[in-house]
């Protein structure tokens, strides 16, 4: 377990436990599939002033999401980030 700012965050190095872990390739495939579909990827946290959404990704999940505009759109929908009405480029 890693501890940061009074929060306990599970370390991905030891999760799932080695004896219960499927083949690494199957595990990686499952993680990439979850990222592409955004299935159980976003966590909601209530910080007292409102709810915030949090998304943790592995490198392979981030690569998978960034490879397609469709999966990027799904990620933005899951995080409830809407298309801006005005963009100012400097």
Phi, psi and omega in degrees: 000139173256142177243130179217122177050052177065014178246141178260122183241124180294139179278130180289344181297321183254017183233135348293164181305147186303320183291336181261355185284128175289180177308143183304321181293321177294319179297315179296319178298318178297317180295320178293320178297318178298320180293319181294326181263350183062025181288118179052041182259333186256130178254138176262133177234134176263115182260013179092324179258005180144168182270138176240156180250141183230138182228121174254134179230144170279170178299318181293325177293317180296319177298318181296316180293319184286348183281349184220137178292332179294316179288327174298319178297319177298320179297315180296323176295318181295326178274359182056045175257117184266161179295130180293147179275340180216130177234128179250115176264127180260000000 
